[in-house]
Amino acid sequence: MSSAVTTQSKTISLYRKRLMAGVLAFIIGTLILTGSTLYSDWQKSLKRLEQSGSNLARALEISIGGIFDKIDVALLAVQYEAERELKSGGFAPATINECINRQRSNIPEIDNLRIANRQGDILYGIDRSIKATVNVADRDYFTTLRDSPRTNLYISRPLVGRVSNKWIIIAARRINNPDGSFAGVVHGNISLDFFIKHFASFNLGKGGAITLRDGNLGLLVRFPASSGFNVGDKTFSTEFAELIKQGHSSATYTNCSILDSVTRVFSYRKVSRYPLYINVGMPVATLRDAWLFNALRISGLAILLSVALLFFARFIIRSWERSHQETEELSHYRDQLESLVIERTAELEKNNRTLAEEIAVRRRFEAAMAEQTAILFDQIEERQKVQDELLLKQKQLADLNSGLEQRVTDEVSNNREKDRLMLQQDKLASIGQLAAGVAHEINNPMGFIMSNLGTLKNYASTINEYIGLIECMLRDEERANFEAVRSRLDIVFVLEDLAPLVTESLEGAERVKRIVLDLKDFARADDSSLRETDLNDCIRSTANIVRNEIKYVADLELQLEDIPLFTCNPQQINQVIANLLVNAAHAITEHGTITVTTYYKDNLIHLSVTDSGRGIPADVVNRIFDPFFTTKPVGQGTGLGLSISYDIIKKHGGEILVCSEPGVGTTFMVTLPIGDSTEKQA
């Protein structure tokens, strides 16, 4: 009997060791899996933080680039008006100041818009409250534009304004005399405080920072400000310097800020074609806090599961030990009662049956515990499957975000190509000659409208994706993941950013609407109908529109006889008249005369436009109606005006001829039938 007890004791000891080894192996595996999951979650959180900083840097690049685009358009408009005044004999102060005030009212981002003469004295656009003459001849933008005729838009280093006594940067363009010599500069002042207010409108979160540097990486603005901020300071990290040295226009890196010793994920971008760099820093500390909270929660669950398994194993071992102890005691009693076997046989049999029943109960209990252990392992396996599915969905979301960003990039590229093709058409070229700067005014708001609408489309897709993910995950066992998913998709930022984007886009659209309405009477692209028209009325209205092109170079004489109405497309006929009048004005080198004559003869309406200009050489007169052929200097014509005019007259069943004598002048003769030209139009 003692030998059997000893064997049972060894068996129990062996089971106890195997059970504890299995439990410890499971606990170690759980802890390793938990650590791996937390590390992977940290890396993905860093990626999301980098993406958020990159998106904000891109939005700031577009915003600041749009601001400088508007400023450049205003400078071009003032430059154009000033050079045209110089061609006419000199500045008219009232006209120049009116142009400056008109452009200044459209750009709230700049403090002022002024013109300095070739000596550097600011004479136009100066505030009435400033009594003394301000001279800027020593400023870097003035000397650079004066000494470099081919320099276009110039953006200065940060400097202290002599009028405002504030830190500013200056955007300037050169003004040339008719002979190409230096006549002065037109410039606009942008306060560095404006950029601080602009950056304050973006949601950076706790610890976020934005810096703006010039082309030499000198510090212009830092938001929020710190005690280490100095305008022009070139203190920056070696990572940033190395990326700039390698020629990267945009990049993302992690570094401890030199200004405030805060570790951030930095995303920088070069601002379009301007010598400016925008750098957005997103603090790692806020990300670390959220990750630590999630890590503590997951680690707590793993530890709780491990402790539960240890208690469960301990319970089984104690049950085995109690069973072994009872068996030993029973064996001891049996040894003591061997002498009384005969007398106690019946009692012993009863005790044996009782013991057998207890053993059966214990075995059933052990079987139940084994079944519960299997169920527990199945639940752990199910949770692992759910976690794998969640990781797969996160990867799919990242792939979708990458695809959407590529689509936005392709859409922006397509829109830029469409804008380039539209600018090549004669209609916009003609409007651009008649109203300087209108094409820029249309192109600029349309640019940031398309960009903002693309961003809005991206945000809408993100919201739809987020809502779809919630609908898929609203199960009881997955509710704990709800808050993490909402934080990952940054829904709060998206919802806060939607309203400003829409507002800005509507403002841009309103500007386009106002510009188009100003030109609607002359060019209505959506009106292709034919109707009874008085050619004399077309001549008078078109002459009023192009009068600004003519009045400085020629006197316009209208010799219009009474003529019958004829069927035509008025907008197209207006375009022909405008092209002939503008070409006549461009052909006159000194002040001359342009004569427009109409009369009716032989069932035809006759129109002639005669100028006293330099004429057309005989060797090229037969080519003037060819597409893209022009006798004007490079940059002053597309070569499409007369070609399109020729096609319009032919479609109306008419004819256009030219008679020119070099040194005397040129006459364009147009004949039009008064009948219905519907078939000819078709």
C-alpha positions in Angstrom: 0.0 0.0 0.0 2.8 2.5 0.9 4.4 1.8 -2.5 1.2 2.8 -4.3 1.0 5.9 -2.3 4.5 6.8 -3.2 3.9 6.3 -6.9 0.7 8.4 -6.8 2.7 11.2 -5.0 5.3 11.2 -7.7 2.6 11.3 -10.4 0.9 14.3 -8.7 4.3 16.1 -8.4 4.9 15.5 -12.2 1.4 16.8 -13.1 1.9 19.8 -10.9 5.3 20.7 -12.6 3.8 20.3 -16.1 0.7 22.4 -15.3 2.8 25.2 -13.9 5.2 25.1 -16.8 2.3 25.3 -19.3 0.7 28.2 -17.4 4.0 30.1 -17.2 4.6 29.5 -20.9 1.1 30.9 -21.7 1.7 33.9 -19.5 5.1 34.7 -21.1 3.5 34.3 -24.6 0.7 36.6 -23.7 3.1 39.3 -22.3 5.3 39.0 -25.5 2.2 39.4 -27.7 1.0 42.3 -25.6 4.4 44.0 -25.9 4.5 43.4 -29.7 1.0 44.9 -30.1 1.8 48.0 -28.1 5.0 48.6 -30.1 3.1 48.2 -33.3 0.4 50.6 -32.0 3.1 53.2 -31.1 4.6 53.1 -34.6 1.2 53.5 -36.2 0.4 56.4 -33.9 3.7 58.1 -35.0 2.7 57.6 -38.6 -0.7 59.2 -38.0 1.0 62.1 -36.2 3.4 62.5 -39.2 0.4 62.5 -41.6 -1.5 65.1 -39.6 1.6 67.4 -39.5 2.2 66.9 -43.3 -1.5 67.7 -44.1 -1.3 70.9 -42.0 2.0 71.9 -43.6 0.5 71.4 -47.1 -2.6 73.4 -46.2 -0.4 76.3 -44.9 1.8 76.1 -48.0 -1.3 76.5 -50.2 -2.7 79.3 -48.0 0.6 81.3 -47.9 1.3 80.7 -51.6 -2.2 82.0 -52.4 -1.6 85.1 -50.4 1.6 85.9 -52.3 -0.1 85.0 -55.6 -2.7 87.7 -54.8 0.0 90.2 -53.9 1.9 89.5 -57.1 -1.2 90.0 -59.2 -1.7 93.4 -57.5 1.9 94.4 -58.1 1.6 93.4 -61.7 -1.5 95.4 -62.2 0.1 98.6 -60.6 3.3 97.9 -62.7 1.3 97.6 -65.9 -0.6 100.9 -65.1 2.6 102.7 -64.2 4.5 101.6 -67.3 1.5 102.5 -69.5 1.5 106.0 -67.9 5.2 106.3 -68.6 4.6 105.4 -72.3 2.0 108.2 -72.4 4.5 110.8 -71.2 4.6 110.5 -67.4 2.7 109.6 -64.2 -0.7 111.0 -63.6 -0.8 111.1 -59.8 -4.6 110.7 -59.5 -4.6 107.7 -61.9 -1.7 106.0 -60.2 -3.1 106.5 -56.7 -6.5 105.3 -57.8 -5.0 102.1 -59.2 -3.0 101.6 -56.0 -6.0 102.1 -53.8 -8.2 99.8 -55.9 -5.6 97.0 -55.7 -4.9 97.6 -52.0 -8.6 97.3 -51.1 -8.6 93.7 -52.6 -5.7 92.5 -50.5 -6.3 92.9 -46.7 -3.1 90.8 -46.1 -0.7 93.7 -46.8 -0.3 96.9 -44.8 0.2 99.2 -47.8 1.0 99.3 -51.5 3.4 102.0 -52.7 5.6 103.2 -55.6 9.2 104.6 -55.1 10.9 106.5 -58.0 14.3 105.7 -59.4 15.9 107.7 -56.6 14.1 105.6 -53.9 11.7 108.3 -52.7 8.2 106.9 -52.0 5.8 109.3 -53.9 2.7 107.3 -54.6 0.5 105.3 -52.2 2.0 107.1 -49.1 -0.4 107.9 -46.2 -1.4 111.5 -45.9 -0.4 111.4 -42.2 3.3 111.0 -43.2 4.7 114.4 -43.8 8.4 113.7 -44.5 9.6 111.9 -47.7 10.6 108.3 -47.0 13.6 107.0 -49.0 14.2 103.2 -49.5 17.2 103.4 -51.9 19.3 101.4 -49.4 16.8 98.5 -49.0 17.9 95.2 -50.5 14.7 94.8 -52.6 15.3 98.3 -54.2 19.0 97.7 -55.0 18.4 94.2 -56.4 15.5 95.3 -58.7 17.5 98.4 -59.8 20.6 96.4 -60.7 18.8 93.3 -62.1 16.4 94.1 -64.9 15.4 90.5 -65.4 14.3 90.0 -61.8 10.6 89.4 -61.5 8.9 89.3 -58.1 11.4 89.9 -55.2 10.7 89.0 -51.6 13.0 90.8 -49.1 14.7 89.7 -45.9 12.8 90.7 -42.7 13.3 94.3 -41.8 11.9 97.0 -39.6 9.5 99.4 -41.5 10.6 103.0 -41.5 7.0 104.1 -41.2 5.3 101.4 -39.1 8.4 100.5 -36.9 7.3 96.9 -37.1 9.0 93.8 -38.5 7.9 93.3 -42.1 8.8 91.6 -45.3 8.4 93.3 -48.6 7.2 91.9 -52.0 8.3 94.2 -54.9 8.5 94.4 -58.7 10.5 96.6 -61.0 9.0 99.5 -63.1 10.7 100.2 -66.4 10.7 103.2 -68.6 9.6 102.7 -72.3 13.3 102.2 -73.2 13.7 99.5 -70.6 15.7 101.6 -68.1 14.9 101.6 -64.4 12.0 103.9 -63.4 11.3 102.7 -59.8 9.7 99.9 -57.8 6.2 99.0 -56.7 6.1 97.2 -53.3 3.8 95.9 -50.7 4.5 95.5 -46.9 3.5 92.3 -45.1 3.6 92.5 -41.3 5.1 89.4 -39.5 2.2 89.9 -37.0 -0.2 88.9 -39.9 1.4 85.4 -40.2 1.1 85.0 -36.4 -2.6 85.7 -36.5 -2.9 83.5 -39.6 -1.2 80.5 -37.8 -3.4 81.1 -34.8 -6.4 80.1 -36.8 -5.2 76.5 -37.2 -5.8 73.9 -34.5 -2.3 72.7 -33.5 -3.3 70.9 -30.3 -1.4 71.2 -27.1 2.4 71.8 -27.7 2.1 72.2 -31.5 4.3 74.8 -33.2 4.6 76.5 -36.7 7.7 78.3 -38.0 8.2 80.3 -41.2 11.7 80.8 -42.5 13.0 82.8 -45.5 15.0 81.4 -48.4 18.2 81.6 -46.3 16.5 79.7 -43.5 16.4 82.8 -41.3 13.5 82.6 -38.8 10.6 85.0 -39.7 7.7 83.8 -37.4 7.2 81.2 -34.8 3.8 80.4 -33.4 3.4 80.2 -30.5 6.1 82.6 -29.6 8.9 81.5 -27.2 11.7 83.3 -25.3 14.3 82.1 -27.8 12.6 83.7 -30.8 14.6 86.3 -32.8 13.8 87.5 -36.3 16.5 86.3 -38.7 17.8 83.6 -36.3 19.4 80.8 -38.2 19.5 78.3 -35.3 17.9 75.0 -36.5 18.4 71.3 -36.2 21.0 69.4 -38.2 18.3 67.1 -39.6 16.4 70.1 -41.1 19.7 71.5 -42.5 20.7 68.2 -44.0 17.3 67.7 -45.7 17.4 71.3 -47.2 21.0 70.7 -48.3 19.9 67.5 -50.2 17.4 69.6 -52.1 14.2 68.2 -50.6 11.3 70.7 -51.0 9.3 68.8 -48.4 10.1 66.1 -45.7 9.2 64.8 -42.3 11.5 64.1 -39.4 11.5 63.8 -35.6 13.7 66.0 -33.4 13.9 67.9 -30.1 13.2 71.6 -30.7 16.2 73.8 -30.0 13.8 76.7 -29.0 11.8 75.0 -26.3 13.4 71.5 -25.9 10.1 69.8 -26.8 10.3 66.6 -29.0 8.1 66.9 -32.0 7.4 65.4 -35.4 8.3 68.1 -37.9 6.9 68.4 -41.4 8.2 71.2 -43.6 7.4 72.3 -47.2 8.7 75.0 -49.5 6.0 77.5 -50.3 5.4 77.1 -54.1 7.8 79.3 -56.1 8.6 81.7 -53.3 11.7 81.6 -51.1 9.8 80.6 -47.9 9.7 77.4 -45.8 6.8 76.5 -43.6 7.6 74.0 -40.8 4.9 72.4 -38.6 5.8 70.6 -35.4 3.4 68.1 -33.7 4.3 67.2 -30.1 5.1 63.6 -29.4 4.1 64.0 -25.7 0.3 64.2 -26.4 0.6 61.1 -28.6 2.7 59.4 -25.8 0.0 60.1 -23.2 -2.8 58.5 -25.2 -0.5 55.6 -26.0 0.5 55.1 -22.4 -3.2 55.1 -21.4 -3.9 52.4 -24.0 -0.8 50.5 -23.0 -1.8 50.5 -19.3 -5.2 49.2 -20.2 -4.0 46.4 -22.4 -1.2 45.5 -20.0 -3.7 45.4 -17.1 -5.9 43.0 -19.0 -2.9 40.8 -19.8 -1.8 40.8 -16.1 -5.3 40.2 -14.9 -5.6 37.2 -17.2 -2.2 35.9 -16.1 -3.1 36.2 -12.4 -6.4 34.4 -13.0 -4.6 31.6 -14.7 -2.1 31.3 -11.8 -5.0 31.2 -9.3 -6.8 28.6 -11.4 -3.6 26.4 -11.6 -3.1 26.9 -7.9 -6.6 25.7 -7.3 -6.1 22.6 -9.3 -2.8 21.8 -7.6 -4.4 22.3 -4.2 -7.2 19.9 -5.2 -4.7 17.3 -6.3 -2.8 17.8 -3.0 -5.9 17.4 -0.9 -6.9 14.3 -2.8 -3.4 12.9 -2.2 -3.5 13.8 1.4 -6.9 12.1 1.9 -5.6 9.0 0.1 -2.6 8.8 2.4 -4.8 9.2 5.5 -7.1 6.5 4.2 -4.2 4.2 3.6 -3.0 4.9 7.2 -6.4 4.0 8.6 -6.5 0.9 6.5 -3.2 -0.2 8.0 -4.4 0.4 11.5 -7.7 -1.5 10.9 -6.3 -4.6 9.2 -6.6 -6.5 12.4 -10.3 -5.7 12.4 -11.0 -6.6 8.8 -13.3 -9.4 9.6 -15.3 -7.4 12.1 -15.4 -4.2 10.0 -15.8 -5.7 6.5 -19.3 -4.4 6.0 -18.2 -0.9 7.3 -15.1 -0.9 5.1 -17.2 -1.8 2.0 -19.5 1.1 2.8 -16.6 3.4 3.2 -15.1 2.2 0.0 -18.3 3.0 -1.9 -18.4 6.4 -0.3 -14.8 7.0 -1.3 -15.5 5.8 -4.9 -18.4 8.3 -5.1 -16.2 11.1 -3.8 -13.5 10.2 -6.4 -16.1 10.2 -9.1 -17.3 13.6 -8.0 -13.7 14.9 -8.0 -13.1 13.5 -11.5 -16.3 15.1 -12.8 -15.1 18.4 -11.2 -11.7 18.0 -12.9 -13.4 17.3 -16.2 -15.5 20.5 -15.8 -12.4 22.5 -15.0 -10.7 21.1 -18.1 -13.7 22.1 -20.2 -13.6 25.6 -18.7 -9.9 25.8 -19.5 -10.6 24.9 -23.2 -13.4 27.5 -23.4 -10.9 30.1 -22.0 -8.3 29.2 -24.6 -11.0 29.4 -27.4 -12.0 32.9 -26.1 -8.3 34.0 -26.2 -8.0 32.6 -29.8 -11.2 34.5 -30.8 -9.9 37.8 -29.4 -6.7 37.3 -31.3 -8.7 36.8 -34.6 -10.7 40.1 -33.8 -7.4 41.9 -33.2 -6.0 40.6 -36.6 -9.2 41.8 -38.3 -8.8 45.2 -36.7 -5.1 45.4 -37.9 -6.3 44.5 -41.5 -8.9 47.2 -41.4 -6.4 49.8 -40.3 -4.1 48.8 -43.2 -7.0 49.1 -45.6 -7.8 52.6 -44.2 -4.1 53.6 -44.7 -4.2 52.4 -48.3 -7.4 54.2 -48.9 -6.0 57.5 -47.5 -2.9 57.1 -49.8 -5.2 56.5 -52.8 -7.3 59.6 -52.0 -4.2 61.7 -51.7 -3.0 60.5 -55.1 -6.4 61.3 -56.6 -6.2 64.9 -55.1 -2.7 65.3 -56.7 -3.9 64.1 -60.1 -7.0 66.3 -59.9 -4.8 69.4 -59.1 -2.5 68.5 -62.0 -5.5 68.1 -64.4 -6.9 71.5 -63.3 -3.6 73.2 -63.9 -3.5 71.7 -67.4 -7.0 72.9 -68.1 -6.1 76.4 -66.9 -3.1 76.4 -69.2 -5.2 75.4 -72.2 -7.9 77.9 -71.4 -5.4 80.8 -71.2 -4.3 79.9 -74.8 -7.7 80.6 -76.2 -8.2 83.8 -78.0 -11.3 84.8 -75.9 -9.3 84.9 -72.7 -6.3 86.5 -74.5 -8.5 89.3 -75.8 -10.1 89.9 -72.4 -6.6 89.9 -70.8 -5.5 92.7 -73.3 -8.6 94.7 -72.7 -8.7 94.4 -68.9 -5.2 94.0 -67.4 -5.0 91.6 -64.4 -8.6 90.2 -64.9 -7.2 86.8 -66.0 -5.0 86.7 -62.8 -7.9 87.7 -60.6 -10.0 84.8 -62.1 -7.2 82.3 -62.0 -6.1 83.0 -58.3 -9.5 82.5 -56.6 -10.2 79.5 -58.8 -6.9 78.0 -57.7 -7.6 78.0 -54.0 -11.3 77.1 -54.6 -10.2 73.9 -56.4 -7.6 73.2 -53.7 -10.0 73.7 -50.8 -12.8 71.7 -52.5 -10.3 68.9 -53.1 -9.4 69.0 -49.4 -13.1 69.1 -48.5 -13.6 66.1 -50.7 -10.9 64.3 -48.8 -12.4 65.2 -45.5 -15.9 64.1 -46.6 -14.4 60.7 -47.6 -12.7 60.4 -44.3 -16.0 61.1 -42.5 -17.9 58.6 -44.6 -15.1 56.0 -43.9 -15.3 56.8 -40.2 -19.1 56.4 -40.1 -18.9 53.1 -42.1 -16.3 51.8 -39.7 -18.5 52.6 -36.7 -21.5 50.8 -38.3 -19.3 47.7 -38.8 -17.8 47.8 -35.3 -20.8 48.6 -33.1 -20.7 45.3 -31.3 -20.6 44.8 -27.6 -17.1 43.2 -27.6 -15.7 46.0 -29.9 -17.1 49.1 -28.1 -13.8 49.6 -26.3 -12.2 50.4 -29.7 -14.6 53.1 -30.5 -12.7 56.0 -28.9 -9.4 54.9 -30.3 -10.8 54.8 -33.9 -12.3 58.3 -33.5 -8.9 59.7 -32.2 -7.1 57.9 -35.0 -9.2 59.5 -37.8 -9.0 62.9 -36.1 -12.7 63.6 -36.6 -12.8 66.6 -34.4 -10.2 68.4 -36.5 -12.0 67.5 -39.7 -15.3 68.8 -38.5 -13.8 72.1 -37.2 -11.9 72.6 -40.5 -14.9 72.0 -42.8 -16.7 75.3 -42.1 -13.6 77.7 -42.8 -12.9 75.8 -46.0 -16.4 76.1 -47.3 -16.5 79.8 -46.3 -13.3 80.5 -48.1 -14.4 78.7 -51.2 -17.6 80.6 -51.3 -15.7 83.9 -51.1 -13.5 82.9 -54.0 -16.6 81.9 -56.0 -18.2 85.3 -55.3 -15.1 87.1 -56.6 -15.2 85.1 -59.8 -18.9 85.9 -60.2 -18.3 89.6 -59.8 -15.5 89.6 -62.4 -17.5 87.6 -64.9 -20.5 89.9 -64.5 -18.2 92.9 -65.3 -17.4 91.4 -68.7 -20.8 89.7 -69.4 -22.0 92.5 -71.7 -19.0 92.0 -74.0 -18.3 88.2 -73.8 -21.1 85.8 -73.0 -19.7 82.3 -73.8 -23.1 80.7 -73.1 -25.0 82.8 -75.7 -24.6 81.4 -79.2 -28.0 82.4 -80.5 -28.6 84.4 -83.7 -30.8 87.5 -83.7 -31.5 90.7 -85.6 -28.7 93.1 -84.8 -27.7 96.7 -85.6 -24.0 96.7 -86.6 -23.7 100.3 -85.6 -24.8 99.5 -82.0 -22.1 96.7 -81.9 -19.5 99.2 -83.1 -20.4 101.8 -80.5 -20.5 99.3 -77.5 -17.2 97.7 -78.5 -15.6 101.1 -79.0 -16.5 102.0 -75.4 -14.9 98.8 -74.1 -11.6 99.2 -76.0 -11.5 103.0 -75.7 -8.8 102.6 -72.9 -6.5 100.9 -75.5 -7.1 103.6 -78.1 -7.3 106.9 -76.3 -3.6 107.2 -75.6 -2.4 106.5 -79.1 -5.2 107.7 -81.5 -8.4 109.6 -82.1 -11.3 107.4 -82.9 -13.7 108.6 -85.6 -17.0 106.8 -86.3 -18.6 107.5 -89.7 -21.7 105.3 -89.4 -24.5 105.6 -91.9 -28.0 104.2 -91.5 -27.9 100.5 -92.3 -30.5 97.8 -92.0 -30.6 95.1 -89.3 -29.0 91.8 -90.1 -29.0 88.3 -88.6 -25.8 87.4 -86.6 -24.3 86.3 -83.3 -23.7 89.7 -81.6 -21.0 88.4 -79.3 -18.9 87.0 -82.2 -19.3 90.2 -84.2 -18.2 92.2 -81.2 -15.1 90.1 -80.9 -14.2 90.8 -84.6 -14.7 94.5 -84.1 -12.6 94.5 -80.9 -9.8 92.6 -82.6 -9.7 95.1 -85.5 -9.7 98.1 -83.2 -7.0 96.8 -80.8 -4.8 95.8 -83.8 -5.2 99.2 -85.3 -4.2 100.9 -81.9 -1.1 98.6 -81.6 -0.1 99.5 -85.2 0.2 103.3 -84.4 3.6 104.3 -83.1 2.8 108.0 -82.6 -0.5 109.7 -82.0 -2.7 109.1 -85.0 -6.3 108.4 -86.2 -8.5 105.3 -86.4 -11.6 105.7 -88.7 -14.5 103.3 -88.6 -17.0 103.5 -91.6 -20.2 101.6 -92.3 -22.6 101.8 -95.3 -25.2 99.6 -97.1 -24.8 98.7 -100.8 -25.8 95.9 -103.2 -27.7 94.0 -100.4 -24.5 93.9 -98.3 -23.4 95.7 -95.2 -19.9 97.2 -95.5 -17.5 97.8 -92.5 -14.0 99.3 -92.8 -11.4 100.0 -90.1 -8.6 102.4 -91.2 -5.5 103.4 -89.1 -2.6 105.7 -89.7 -0.1 103.3 -88.4 3.1 101.8 -89.7 1.4 99.4 -92.1 2.0 95.8 -92.9 5.0 94.7 -95.0 4.1 93.2 -98.4 5.9 90.0 -97.8 3.8 89.1 -94.8 0.4 90.7 -95.6 -0.9 87.4 -97.1 -0.1 85.5 -93.8 -1.9 87.7 -91.3 -5.0 85.5 -91.2 -2.9 82.3 -90.5 -3.3 80.9 -86.9 -0.5 82.0 -84.5 1.1 84.3 -87.0 1.8 87.8 -85.6 4.0 90.8 -86.3 3.9 92.0 -82.7 6.9 91.6 -80.3 7.1 88.4 -78.2 4.6 88.5 -75.3 2.2 91.1 -76.9 0.1 88.8 -79.0 -1.0 85.2 -79.6 -1.4 85.3 -83.3 -5.0 84.1 -83.1 -7.1 87.3 -83.2 -7.3 87.8 -87.0 -7.5 84.0 -87.6 -10.6 83.8 -85.3 -12.0 87.0 -86.8 -11.6 85.5 -90.3 -13.4 82.3 -89.3 -16.3 84.2 -87.6 -16.9 86.4 -90.8 -16.8 83.3 -93.0 -19.4 81.5 -90.8 -21.7 84.5 -91.1 -21.4 84.3 -95.0 -19.3 87.4 -95.2 -15.8 88.3 -96.4 -12.8 90.2 -94.8 -10.0 91.8 -96.8 -7.0 93.9 -96.0 -5.2 96.8 -97.8 -2.0 98.1 -96.4 0.8 100.5 -97.4 3.9 100.6 -95.2 4.4 103.9 -93.5 0.9 105.1 -94.5 -1.6 102.8 -92.8 -3.9 99.8 -93.0 -7.5 99.3 -93.9 -9.5 96.1 -93.0 -12.8 95.8 -95.1 -15.6 93.5 -94.0 -18.8 92.7 -95.9 -21.8 90.9 -94.4 -25.1 89.8 -95.9 -28.3 91.0 -94.3 -30.1 87.7 -94.8 -30.4 84.7 -92.3 -27.0 83.2 -91.8 -28.2 80.1 -89.9 -27.1 77.7 -92.6 -23.7 79.3 -92.9 -23.2 79.2 -89.1 -24.0 75.5 -89.2 
